[in-house]
């Protein structure tokens, strides 16, 4: 049992201001000397980038769909080591989770995660356009599932001192304390694109300025002592911390190159930890800047990101594209997800890419989004044929063809059977994102293949 102060920030729905509030809160707590561990419910890669800047600490995801419900508390343990408090940002609305289940709480919802980690919930509410009706909204969220401990509210986009007074009265009528009231402002906007916010790593100095602005506002508008006091009401967290070393037995020391930088920023921290625990020497490579793979590279990981925003620059780095093509041709294991798949193709929006796979990719008018229960269709350096996993798709590009003669995955959807991705030699490339902590054996298998 571990006594860890922790609190979850949720909302009635998307667009209420959760990311602004949580990012600013992380910065404000860090400024006053608290060691704060940031977390994000769900598969999102973008919000954790801003959390990391604010907390000056690695941000991690808590997604029961991708890693299993039994790993959520251990991952919280692991990511909170040495911290005074854990702050968790929810996803969508408090009770919004995976569609199709019949659970009392939607699987993978913020409410589900809050219950798994036994943490109180603060509701962030965009108060623009409402006053006394806030009481009914809060009463409904508080009473809908009493086992979910909705314990406070932060009011966002408050129009005036009079507006705040009325809203506080409404919250009092609903029996919930107001922990903060944030005035309406347009100064906290972060640029967005087709998959959400522009990533923090791409936004650079502007991201730092945005985080500092959020921190300034939250310092002025939120009662930090009240938030930390509420976090202190969480009970003991049962179980022990997840550890990557328990998932693998090192057999050697192959160099595994992991792509990063502006074009490939969608990765989970646990992936590198598991690679290292399995014996790999992880070396980072930025395909926008580096013209060579690291010395002795025996395997390559190409995570997701926004290569479509950097297609010309990626194409111009001919030297690295040639090295990657030669590495794959030699049979080295290559693990590519989403953006990594696009980079391995022949071209992306007309720009030449690595040419490892006979694939052409381009922007699509349709957003593909959702969890998938998939079966490995082909033996690969990552999975045995028939292995079952849960993954997540999130892209607005399309490839032609959509799968190879040896697909990576098979799943059933509303339109029937679906094949997706490519297994070619040592290459496993797909749009499907997986969480390594949910599939640690695949990482150990990949490193073992690198040793060969």
C-alpha positions as CSV (number, residue, x, y, z in Angstrom):
1,X,0.0,0.0,0.0
2,X,1.3,3.4,-1.0
3,X,0.0,6.8,0.3
4,X,0.1,8.9,-2.8
5,X,-1.7,12.3,-3.0
6,X,-3.6,12.3,-6.3
7,X,-6.5,14.0,-8.1
8,X,-8.3,13.7,-11.4
9,X,-9.5,16.6,-13.5
10,X,-12.5,15.8,-15.7
11,X,-15.2,17.8,-17.5
12,X,-18.8,17.4,-18.7
13,X,-17.4,17.1,-22.3
14,X,-14.6,18.0,-24.6
15,X,-13.6,21.6,-25.1
16,X,-14.3,22.8,-21.5
17,X,-10.7,23.7,-20.7
18,X,-9.2,20.7,-19.0
19,X,-5.8,20.9,-20.7
20,X,-5.5,24.6,-19.9
21,X,-6.4,24.0,-16.3
22,X,-4.2,21.0,-15.8
23,X,-1.2,22.4,-17.6
24,X,-1.4,25.6,-15.6
25,X,-1.9,23.7,-12.4
26,X,1.2,21.5,-13.0
27,X,3.2,24.7,-13.7
28,X,1.9,26.5,-10.6
29,X,2.6,23.5,-8.3
30,X,6.1,23.1,-9.8
31,X,6.8,26.8,-9.3
32,X,6.0,26.6,-5.6
33,X,8.3,23.7,-5.1
34,X,6.0,20.7,-5.3
35,X,7.2,17.6,-7.2
36,X,4.2,16.8,-9.4
37,X,3.7,13.8,-11.6
38,X,1.5,14.4,-14.7
39,X,-0.8,11.8,-16.3
40,X,-3.3,11.7,-19.1
41,X,-6.3,9.4,-19.5
42,X,-6.5,7.7,-22.9
43,X,-4.2,7.3,-25.8
44,X,-3.5,11.0,-26.5
45,X,0.1,11.9,-27.2
46,X,-0.3,15.7,-27.6
47,X,-1.5,16.9,-24.2
48,X,1.2,15.1,-22.3
49,X,3.8,17.1,-24.2
50,X,2.5,20.3,-22.6
51,X,2.2,18.6,-19.2
52,X,5.9,17.6,-19.5
53,X,6.9,21.2,-20.1
54,X,4.8,22.5,-17.2
55,X,5.8,19.9,-14.6
56,X,9.4,19.4,-15.9
57,X,8.8,15.7,-15.6
58,X,7.9,12.9,-18.0
59,X,4.1,12.7,-18.6
60,X,2.5,9.3,-18.9
61,X,-0.8,7.9,-20.2
62,X,-3.3,5.8,-18.2
63,X,-5.4,3.8,-20.7
64,X,-7.2,0.7,-19.5
65,X,-8.1,-0.3,-23.1
66,X,-4.5,-0.4,-24.3
67,X,-2.8,-1.8,-21.2
68,X,-5.6,-3.5,-19.2
69,X,-7.4,-2.2,-16.0
70,X,-5.1,-4.1,-13.7
71,X,-2.0,-2.1,-14.9
72,X,-3.4,1.4,-14.3
73,X,-2.6,1.6,-10.6
74,X,0.9,0.1,-11.1
75,X,1.7,2.5,-13.9
76,X,0.5,5.4,-11.7
77,X,2.9,4.1,-9.0
78,X,5.7,3.9,-11.5
79,X,5.2,7.3,-13.0
80,X,4.8,9.0,-9.6
81,X,8.1,7.8,-8.1
82,X,9.6,10.6,-6.0
83,X,6.6,12.9,-6.5
84,X,4.6,14.7,-3.9
85,X,1.3,14.6,-5.9
86,X,-0.1,13.0,-9.1
87,X,-2.4,15.1,-11.3
88,X,-4.4,13.3,-13.9
89,X,-6.1,14.9,-16.9
90,X,-9.2,13.1,-18.1
91,X,-10.4,12.5,-21.6
92,X,-13.6,13.8,-23.2
93,X,-16.5,13.9,-20.7
94,X,-16.2,12.3,-17.3
95,X,-18.3,9.2,-18.2
96,X,-17.3,9.0,-21.9
97,X,-15.4,5.7,-22.6
98,X,-15.2,3.0,-25.1
99,X,-18.5,2.6,-26.9
100,X,-20.2,-0.8,-27.0
101,X,-19.6,-2.2,-23.5
102,X,-22.3,-2.8,-20.9
103,X,-20.2,-1.9,-17.9
104,X,-21.7,0.4,-15.2
105,X,-18.9,2.8,-16.0
106,X,-17.8,3.0,-19.6
107,X,-14.5,1.1,-20.0
108,X,-11.5,3.5,-20.3
109,X,-13.5,6.5,-19.3
110,X,-12.1,9.1,-16.9
111,X,-14.6,7.9,-14.3
112,X,-13.3,4.3,-14.7
113,X,-9.7,5.4,-14.2
114,X,-10.6,7.6,-11.2
115,X,-12.2,4.5,-9.6
116,X,-9.2,2.3,-10.5
117,X,-6.8,4.6,-8.7
118,X,-9.4,5.6,-6.0
119,X,-8.9,9.4,-6.6
120,X,-11.2,12.4,-6.1
121,X,-12.4,14.2,-9.2
122,X,-12.5,17.9,-9.9
123,X,-14.9,18.9,-12.7
124,X,-13.7,21.7,-15.0
125,X,-16.8,23.5,-16.4
126,X,-16.9,26.1,-19.2
127,X,-19.3,28.5,-17.5
128,X,-19.9,30.8,-20.5
129,X,-23.6,31.2,-21.1
130,X,-24.8,29.7,-17.9
131,X,-25.5,30.7,-14.3
132,X,-28.0,29.0,-12.0
133,X,-28.2,26.0,-14.3
134,X,-24.7,25.1,-13.2
135,X,-26.3,23.6,-10.0
136,X,-28.3,21.1,-12.0
137,X,-25.3,20.1,-14.1
138,X,-23.1,19.6,-11.0
139,X,-25.9,17.8,-9.2
140,X,-26.3,15.4,-12.1
141,X,-22.6,14.6,-12.4
142,X,-22.2,14.2,-8.7
143,X,-25.2,11.8,-8.3
144,X,-25.0,9.8,-11.5
145,X,-22.5,7.3,-10.2
146,X,-21.9,7.9,-6.5
147,X,-18.9,5.6,-6.4
148,X,-17.0,8.2,-8.5
149,X,-16.0,10.9,-6.0
150,X,-16.8,14.2,-7.7
151,X,-15.4,16.5,-5.0
152,X,-14.9,20.0,-6.5
153,X,-15.3,22.2,-9.4
154,X,-13.1,24.7,-11.3
155,X,-15.1,27.4,-13.2
156,X,-13.6,28.3,-16.6
157,X,-14.4,31.3,-18.8
158,X,-16.1,33.3,-16.1
159,X,-17.3,36.6,-17.5
160,X,-17.3,39.0,-14.5
161,X,-17.2,39.2,-10.7
162,X,-21.0,39.1,-10.6
163,X,-21.0,36.0,-12.9
164,X,-18.6,34.3,-10.5
165,X,-20.7,35.1,-7.5
166,X,-23.8,33.5,-9.1
167,X,-21.8,30.5,-10.2
168,X,-20.3,30.0,-6.7
169,X,-23.8,30.1,-5.3
170,X,-25.0,27.5,-7.8
171,X,-22.1,25.2,-6.9
172,X,-22.8,25.6,-3.2
173,X,-26.4,24.6,-3.9
174,X,-25.1,21.5,-5.6
175,X,-22.9,20.7,-2.6
176,X,-19.5,21.2,-4.3
177,X,-16.7,23.6,-3.4
178,X,-15.3,25.9,-6.1
179,X,-11.6,25.5,-6.2
180,X,-11.0,28.2,-8.8
181,X,-12.6,30.6,-11.2
182,X,-10.7,31.4,-14.4
183,X,-11.7,34.6,-16.2
184,X,-12.6,34.6,-19.9
185,X,-9.5,35.2,-22.0
186,X,-8.2,34.5,-25.5
187,X,-4.6,34.6,-24.4
188,X,-4.3,30.9,-23.7
189,X,-5.0,29.5,-27.1
190,X,-2.5,26.9,-28.5
191,X,-2.4,26.4,-32.3
192,X,-4.3,23.3,-33.5
193,X,-4.3,21.2,-36.7
194,X,-6.2,18.2,-38.1
195,X,-5.4,15.9,-35.2
196,X,-5.7,18.5,-32.4
197,X,-3.2,20.8,-30.8
198,X,0.2,21.4,-32.4
199,X,2.6,19.3,-30.5
200,X,4.7,21.0,-27.8
201,X,8.0,19.9,-29.4
202,X,7.0,21.5,-32.7
203,X,5.7,24.6,-31.1
204,X,9.0,25.2,-29.4
205,X,9.5,28.5,-27.7
206,X,5.8,29.4,-28.3
207,X,4.8,26.3,-26.4
208,X,6.9,27.4,-23.4
209,X,5.3,30.8,-23.5
210,X,1.9,29.3,-23.7
211,X,2.6,27.0,-20.7
212,X,3.9,30.0,-18.7
213,X,0.8,32.0,-19.5
214,X,-1.4,29.1,-18.4
215,X,0.6,28.8,-15.2
216,X,0.3,32.6,-14.5
217,X,-3.5,32.4,-14.9
218,X,-3.9,29.3,-12.7
219,X,-1.7,30.8,-10.0
220,X,-4.1,33.8,-9.8
221,X,-7.3,31.9,-10.2
222,X,-7.1,28.5,-8.5
223,X,-6.7,27.7,-4.8
224,X,-3.6,25.5,-4.9
225,X,-3.9,24.6,-1.2
226,X,-7.5,23.5,-1.7
227,X,-6.4,21.3,-4.6
228,X,-3.6,19.6,-2.8
229,X,-5.7,19.2,0.3
230,X,-8.3,17.4,-1.8
231,X,-5.6,15.2,-3.4
232,X,-4.6,14.3,0.1
233,X,-8.0,12.7,0.8
234,X,-7.2,9.8,-1.6
235,X,-6.8,6.5,0.1
236,X,-3.8,4.2,0.0
237,X,-3.1,2.9,-3.5
238,X,-2.9,-0.9,-3.4
239,X,-0.4,-3.0,-5.1
240,X,3.1,-2.3,-6.3
241,X,4.7,-0.2,-9.0
242,X,5.0,-1.5,-12.5
243,X,8.6,-2.0,-13.5
244,X,9.9,-2.6,-17.0
245,X,12.7,-4.8,-15.6
246,X,10.1,-7.4,-14.5
247,X,8.8,-7.8,-18.1
248,X,12.1,-8.9,-19.9
249,X,15.3,-10.7,-19.3
250,X,18.3,-9.0,-21.1
251,X,20.2,-11.2,-23.4
252,X,22.5,-8.8,-25.1
253,X,23.1,-5.1,-26.0
254,X,21.9,-4.4,-29.5
255,X,21.6,-0.7,-30.6
256,X,18.0,0.2,-31.3
257,X,17.5,3.6,-33.0
258,X,14.2,5.4,-32.0
259,X,13.1,8.2,-34.3
260,X,12.1,11.5,-32.6
261,X,12.1,15.2,-33.2
262,X,9.3,17.3,-34.7
263,X,8.0,14.7,-37.2
264,X,7.9,11.7,-34.9
265,X,6.9,12.7,-31.4
266,X,4.1,10.2,-30.7
267,X,5.6,7.7,-28.3
268,X,5.0,6.4,-24.8
269,X,7.8,6.7,-22.2
270,X,7.4,3.1,-21.2
271,X,8.5,2.0,-24.7
272,X,12.1,3.2,-24.3
273,X,12.1,1.9,-20.7
274,X,11.1,-1.6,-21.9
275,X,13.6,-1.6,-24.7
276,X,16.4,-0.8,-22.3
277,X,15.1,-3.4,-19.8
278,X,15.2,-6.0,-22.6
279,X,18.9,-5.2,-23.1
280,X,18.8,-2.6,-25.9
281,X,21.0,0.4,-26.1
282,X,18.5,3.1,-27.2
283,X,19.8,5.8,-29.5
284,X,17.7,8.7,-30.7
285,X,17.6,9.8,-34.3
286,X,15.9,12.8,-35.8
287,X,15.0,12.2,-39.5
288,X,14.7,16.0,-40.0
289,X,18.3,16.6,-39.0
290,X,20.4,13.4,-38.8
291,X,21.9,12.1,-42.0
292,X,23.0,8.8,-40.6
293,X,21.6,6.1,-38.3
294,X,23.5,5.6,-35.0
295,X,26.6,3.4,-35.2
296,X,25.8,-0.3,-34.9
297,X,22.1,0.1,-35.4
298,X,20.5,-3.3,-35.3
299,X,16.8,-2.3,-35.2
300,X,14.7,0.8,-35.8
301,X,11.5,2.2,-34.2
302,X,9.6,4.8,-36.1
303,X,6.7,6.1,-33.9
304,X,3.8,8.2,-35.0
305,X,3.7,12.0,-35.3
306,X,3.2,14.5,-38.1
307,X,5.5,13.5,-41.0
308,X,2.8,14.9,-43.3
309,X,3.6,18.4,-42.0
310,X,7.3,17.9,-42.8
311,X,7.2,15.8,-45.9
312,X,9.5,18.0,-48.0
313,X,12.2,18.2,-45.3
314,X,12.0,14.4,-44.7
315,X,12.3,13.8,-48.4
316,X,15.3,16.2,-48.7
317,X,17.3,14.0,-46.2
318,X,18.2,11.5,-48.9
319,X,21.2,10.1,-47.0
320,X,19.1,8.9,-44.0
321,X,16.3,7.6,-46.3
322,X,18.9,5.5,-48.1
323,X,20.3,4.2,-44.8
324,X,16.9,3.1,-43.6
325,X,16.1,1.4,-46.9
326,X,19.4,-0.5,-46.7
327,X,18.8,-1.4,-43.0
328,X,15.4,-2.9,-43.9
329,X,16.7,-4.6,-47.0
330,X,19.2,-6.4,-44.8
331,X,16.4,-7.9,-42.7
332,X,16.8,-5.7,-39.6
333,X,13.7,-5.4,-37.4
334,X,11.8,-2.2,-38.1
335,X,8.7,-1.2,-36.0
336,X,6.7,1.6,-37.6
337,X,3.4,3.0,-36.3
338,X,1.2,5.5,-38.1
339,X,3.5,8.3,-39.1
340,X,6.3,5.7,-39.2
341,X,4.4,3.8,-41.8
342,X,4.0,6.9,-44.0
343,X,7.8,7.5,-43.8
344,X,8.6,3.9,-45.0
345,X,6.4,4.2,-48.1
346,X,7.4,5.3,-51.6
347,X,5.9,8.7,-51.3
348,X,3.9,11.0,-49.0
349,X,1.8,13.7,-50.7
350,X,4.0,13.3,-53.7
351,X,7.3,13.6,-51.9
352,X,9.7,10.6,-52.1
353,X,10.1,8.7,-48.8
354,X,12.2,5.7,-47.8
355,X,10.8,3.3,-50.4
356,X,10.9,0.3,-48.0
357,X,7.2,-0.5,-48.7
358,X,5.2,-0.2,-52.0
359,X,2.9,2.3,-50.4
360,X,1.8,5.8,-51.5
361,X,0.2,8.0,-48.8
362,X,-1.7,11.2,-48.9
363,X,-4.0,13.4,-46.8
364,X,-7.6,12.2,-46.6
365,X,-10.8,14.2,-46.0
366,X,-11.8,11.6,-43.5
367,X,-10.6,11.2,-39.9
368,X,-10.1,7.6,-38.9
369,X,-10.4,7.3,-35.1
370,X,-11.1,4.5,-32.6
371,X,-10.0,1.5,-30.6
372,X,-9.4,-1.8,-32.4
373,X,-9.4,-5.3,-31.0
374,X,-6.9,-6.8,-33.5
375,X,-5.3,-10.1,-34.2
376,X,-1.8,-10.4,-35.6
377,X,-2.3,-11.6,-39.2
378,X,1.3,-12.5,-39.9
379,X,4.3,-13.6,-37.9
380,X,6.7,-10.7,-37.3
381,X,9.6,-9.4,-35.2
382,X,6.9,-8.1,-32.8
383,X,4.1,-10.6,-32.6
384,X,3.4,-14.3,-33.2
385,X,0.7,-15.0,-35.7
386,X,-2.7,-15.0,-33.9
387,X,-1.5,-12.7,-31.0
388,X,-4.4,-10.5,-29.8
389,X,-4.0,-6.9,-28.8
390,X,-6.0,-3.7,-28.3
391,X,-4.8,-0.7,-30.3
392,X,-5.9,2.7,-31.4
393,X,-6.1,4.4,-34.8
394,X,-6.0,8.2,-35.1
395,X,-5.0,9.6,-38.5
396,X,-6.3,11.8,-41.4
397,X,-4.1,10.2,-44.1
398,X,-4.7,7.1,-46.2
399,X,-2.3,4.7,-47.9
400,X,-2.7,2.9,-51.2
401,X,-2.8,0.0,-50.8
402,X,-4.2,-0.2,-47.3
403,X,-2.4,-3.5,-46.6
404,X,0.2,-5.8,-48.1
405,X,0.0,-9.4,-49.1
406,X,1.1,-10.2,-45.6
407,X,-1.0,-7.8,-43.4
408,X,0.0,-6.8,-40.0
409,X,-3.5,-7.0,-38.5
410,X,-6.9,-8.4,-38.9
411,X,-10.0,-7.1,-37.0
412,X,-13.8,-7.0,-37.4
413,X,-15.6,-3.7,-37.5
414,X,-19.0,-2.4,-38.5
415,X,-18.2,-2.9,-42.2
416,X,-17.0,-6.5,-41.6
417,X,-13.6,-8.1,-41.8
418,X,-10.7,-5.6,-42.1
419,X,-7.0,-6.2,-42.9
420,X,-4.4,-3.5,-42.3
421,X,-0.7,-2.8,-42.3
422,X,2.4,-4.6,-43.7
423,X,4.8,-7.3,-42.6
424,X,7.7,-7.4,-45.0
425,X,10.9,-9.1,-44.0
426,X,11.8,-7.6,-40.7
427,X,9.4,-4.7,-41.1
428,X,6.1,-4.4,-39.1
429,X,4.3,-1.2,-40.2
430,X,0.7,-0.2,-39.4
431,X,-1.6,2.7,-38.6
432,X,-2.4,1.0,-35.3
433,X,-0.9,2.5,-32.2
434,X,-0.2,0.0,-29.4
435,X,1.0,0.7,-25.8
436,X,4.2,-1.3,-25.0
437,X,3.2,-1.7,-21.3
438,X,0.1,-3.5,-22.5
439,X,2.3,-5.8,-24.8
440,X,5.7,-6.0,-23.1
441,X,6.4,-9.4,-24.7
442,X,6.4,-7.7,-28.1
443,X,9.3,-5.4,-27.1
444,X,11.4,-8.3,-25.7
445,X,10.7,-10.2,-28.9
446,X,11.8,-7.2,-31.0
447,X,15.1,-6.9,-29.1
448,X,15.8,-10.6,-29.3
449,X,15.3,-10.3,-33.1
450,X,17.7,-7.4,-33.1
451,X,20.3,-9.6,-31.5
452,X,20.2,-12.0,-34.5
